[in-house]
């Protein structure tokens, strides 16, 4: 029997965190190429440091002659992302930073593995869902994201001009009978613009937004607050610490509350099962819980490069299931084609919907009218119930 009484912690980082900035640049490049060609092949990485962004990796279009046109636009794509995030610092400014583009054509040996709609790599992918929040997400990561997203909205609207783009949050929740009931500690480290501002000053700014976001009653007189605990945080972003695509995989997923296969998402087109199969696994796990087949569920999928069908499907419901787990596994294979092409078609992934995923989590977001976050739908409930 799983523990019912415990404390658990998850962290999030803002869109201005150096690693998240790089994730967004990589996904902006992906979106630009998918806009041109839904069959585009992209594996784009970014590195950011003081005054510079380096972009590398492999890209391919059905019409390779058009690649040169897009090579010339990569620098502006990166600058647009940096500007939207809000970096206009002396040593990291969207208009003055150097952008070095080292992208090149996709390897023919990788292309031959995916040309028949097979997986673009081997690997294991996990999806998770739990009934402790309306989004069927673990509460610590869901609310750690929500705090920073709300603060970013306030900063960008002009309501809080003292705040800078770079920030981190961390939330520790106490669970009773398997449900979150209290915040035992909260950490917010937020970049600010005035060196004379103290930790108390920044707490006065951020606390009302934290209280707005968290459920009623979770903050108590026993909650420990740690806001900018080191003091001054004016030097932020890539000027303060280098950033790299794919370095926040736990922030991107379940905050450590579930298993992770190790593959990052950003900058990868849907033939990369690191991304598409992880989305599919989340989709399946969420529908299992929404269908009442379990209160908590993790799904594992595995693939081999050049092979279309998954090598394995595994479900673990942590003894919360209402039907046998083996029956859930069989039902999953019946209700969805889990080949890379089947996943992409079912979730309509070959569209420019990715930059928005690259900050504040890939999961626990509302499905959008243009198909963004399609893996968050719960439209398999009836099919799963019939397939059991």
Helices and strands as residue ranges (DSSP letters): E 6-13, H 18-36, E 41-49, E 52-60, G 64-66, H 67-71, H 74-85, E 88-89, E 92-93, E 98-105, H 108-114, E 123-130, H 139-157, E 163-176, E 179-192, H 199-213, E 224-227, G 237-239, E 243-244, H 249-252, H 273-290, E 296-303, E 312-316, H 325-335, H 340-347, G 355-358, G 374-376, H 381-387
